[in-house]
């Protein structure tokens, strides 16, 4: 998420009542969690396992709970509770804004777009030309939708990321301040949910078609002209490249890449990145021909066992 205008390191530290290491006038351009950071962004780290990753990331301002040497060209904000400070900034710069109408007055809707009765369109939403938003579809704040997009009934575009930190008193929510972006010619099926980014964008590429009852997690990027079958579950921070096909009930783990033109057959479970241009099947998913050969060998072994048992008799 980018701030409306740059602010200074001193201003941020004062908001958080925290100490800082760096030029007080150091420009701060936005807020991002570690997976999505860009130069000028603030990020946070509160666990030693991730100190190096945060300090060496593209982020130039790091909220951290330990005194460390400040990397050259960066700035530090020293805090006892980096997670809480990050949430504070997210709420401050993109606060929840209650709706006052089924279609927000701040929404921008293109020529020729049809909004069916009962659809909800939140604040600062942009919808392009010649779209159809069917009854009871819900489009949350700050969503961006291109031209010729079809949203079927009861789909939810832009709900919060499923992202929590465990605390002794329960789970602390990492507030979502990112967006959902649907490019031109996308179609989203009934009862499908596409979550917004924690701080960046969840993006569905041009021409991609998503079936009913699909879950797309936060900060995931799905490429152009993909087909996603019913009941697929795609975890956050996943990259699915162009022209990938996921047939029904495929489950995809987080933080992985599915290469362009890969095809994954129904009921598969993907736990690692997959090379493009190949066909996959199984749990865990592997090249389909290899998986089928393995099954054939298992059947042969079962047959040999029966023969061996009969021979003993």
N, C-alpha and C positions, 0 to 999 in steps of 0.2 A: 504494500500500500504506500502510495506517495502522499506526502503532506500537501495541503493546498499551496503552501509556499515554504521555502526553506526556513528552518529555525537554527539556532546556534546550540553548540554543545552546552554552554552555560545555561541557556534557557531550559534545556531538557533536564539537566542535573538539578536545577532549582525546582522544576515540577516534581521530581522524584525525591527531593531532599537528600541527595546523594553526592558523594565526592566524585571528582573526575580527574583524569590525567590526559592532558592535551591542550591545544590552543582553545581558549574560551570562545573564540569566534568561529571555531570549526563548523562548517555547514553540515546540517543534518537534513536529508532529503526525504527519508521515508522510513518505514518500519517493516521488517520481514523476519520470519523465522528461518532457521539455518538452511533449509532445503532450497530457499528461493531468493537468497540475498543478492543484491547488486551493489556496486559502489555508491556510497552516500547513504546506505541503509544502516539503521540500528538493528542489531540482533541481540539475543541473550544466551547465556550459558550458565548453568548452575550445578554441573556435575563434572568432576575431574576427567572422566572418560572423554568428554567432548571439548575440553579447553583448547587443545591444539586445533581441532577442526574449526572452532569458532574464530580463534585468533588468526588463523591462516585463510579464512574464507574471504569472499569478495566484500563482505561487510566492512565498513570503515569505522563504525562505532559499536563497541561491544559492551553490553551490561554484564558484569561478571562479579562473582561473589568471592574473589580472591585477589590479593595484591600480586600482580605480575608485571613484568616489563612490558611497556606498551610498544607494539610493533610499529616500525617506521611508517609514517603516513596514515596512521590510524589514531583513534582516541578510545579511552576506556571510561566507563562509568562504574564505580565500585559500589556494590549494593549487597545488602544482606539477603535480599529476596528478589533476584533477577526475574523470575517467572511472574511474580506479582506486579513488578514494575512494568514488564512488557504488557500485561493485561491492562494495567492502568492507562498506558499510552494508547492501546487499541481502543479502549472505551472513550478516551478523551477525543481522539481524532476521527473516530467513526462510531459514534454512540448509537445505540438503538433508538430508532425514531418511530413512535407508534403511528400506525396508519389512521387516516381520517376518512378514507373512502375506499371502495372496492378497487377503483383505479385511481392511483395517486395523481394529484394535480401536477406533481413534478415529473411524472413519466412522459417520455417523448415517444410517440407512436407514429410509425410511417404511413404513408398513403396506401390505401388498399388493404390494410391489415384489418382482420375481423376478430373482435373480442366477443366470445360467446357469453351468455348470461352466467353469472356465478363465478367467473374467473377473477382472481385477485392479482393485481399488478402493483408492486410496492413502490417505495420512494426511489427517485433517481434511476429508474429503469429506462433503458433505451431499447425499442423494438423497431426493426426495419420495415421495409415495404412488403406488402402482399403476404403477410403471415396469417396463420390461423391459430388462435388460442382457444381451445375448447373449454366447455363448461367445467368449472371447479379446478382448473389448473391454477397453481400458485407460483408466482414469480416474485422472489424476495428482492429486497433493496439492492440497488447498484448492479443488477444483472444487465448484461449487454447481449442483445439478440440481433442477428443479421437479417437479411432479406429472405423471403420464401421459406420461412421456418414454420413447422407444424408442431404444436404442443397438444397432446391428447389429454383427455379428462383425467384429473386427479394426479397428474405429474407435479413434482415439486422441484423447482429450479432455484438453487441458491440457498438451501438450508445450511445451518452451521456445520462446520467440520466436527467430526467425532474425534475429539482430541482432549484428553484429560491427564492431569498429573495426580498420582496417588499421594495423599497426605494422611497423617495419623487420624485426622478427623473426617476423612472421606476423600472424594475426588474433587480436584480444583479444575475448572474449565479454562482452557486456553481460548480466549474470545476470538472469534473469526472476524477479520476486517478485510478479507479478500473479496474477489468477485467470481461470478460464473460468466463465461463468454461462450455463446453459441454462434458459430459462423454461419454463412449463407447456406440454405438448402438442407439444413439439419432437420431431422424428424425425431421426436421423443415420444415413446409409447406411453400408454395409460399406466398410472401407478408407478412410474419410474421416478427416482430421485437422483438429482445431480447436485452434490454439495459444493458450496463455494470454497475458495482457498482460505487457509488460515490467514494468510496475509498477501499471497499472490493470487493468480487466476487459475481456476479450473476451466479447461478449454476443450470444447468439442469442435473438431475441424469441419471444414466445408464438406457438405454432401454426406456426412455420416448419418446412419439410420440406426436408432436404438429401439428395441422392442419393449414390450410391457414388463413391469416388475423387475427392473434393473436398478442396481445401486452403483453409482459412480462416486468414489471418495474424493476428499479434498485435494486440491493441487494436482490432480491427475490431468494429463494432456493426452487426448485422443486425436489422432491425425485425421486426414481427409479421406472420405469415401470408405469408411469402415462400416462393418455390419456387426452389431452386438445383439445376440439372441436373448430371448426371455429368461429372466431369473439369473442372469449373470451378476456376479458380485465383484466389483473392481475396487481394490483398496486404494488408499491415498498415495500421492506422490509416485504414481505409476505413469510410464510413458508408453503409449500404444501408437506405433508409427502408422503411416498411410496404408490404406487398403487391407487392413487386417480383418479377418473374420473370426469372431468368437461365437460358436453355436451355443445352444441353450444350456444354462446352468453351469457355465464355466466360472470357476473361482480364481481370482488373481490376487496374489500377495502384494504387499506394498514395496515400494522402492525398487522396482525392476523395469526392464524394457522388453517389449515384444516387437520384434523387427518387422519392417514393412512386408506386406503380402503374406504374412504367416496365417495359417488356418488352424484353429484349435477346435477339435470336435467336442460334441456335447458331453457334459458331466465331467470334464477334465478339471484338474487342480494344478495351477501354475505356481511353483514356489521359487523359481529362478528365472533370470532373463532368457529369452528364446531368440534364436537367430531367425532373421526374416526369410521369406520365400519357401518355407517348409511346412509340412502338416504334422500336427501334434495331437496326442491323445493320452488319457490315463491320469492316474494320481500316484505320484507326481507326474505331470505331463512330460512326455518324451516323444521323439520322432515316431509317428504312427506305425510305420512298417517295422521298426525295431520292437515296439511294444507288442504288435501282433505276433511277431516271431517268438517273443518271450512266452506269450500265452500258448502258442503251439507247442513249445518245448515243455511247458508245465503239463499240458494234456498228455504228452508222450510219457513223461515221468509217472503220471498217475496210472497210465496203462501198464507200464512196466511193473509198477508196484502190485497191480492186480494179478499180473502173470506170475510174479514172484510168490505171492500169497497162495495162488492156486497150485503152484508147483510144490509148495510145502505140504499141501494136503495130499 
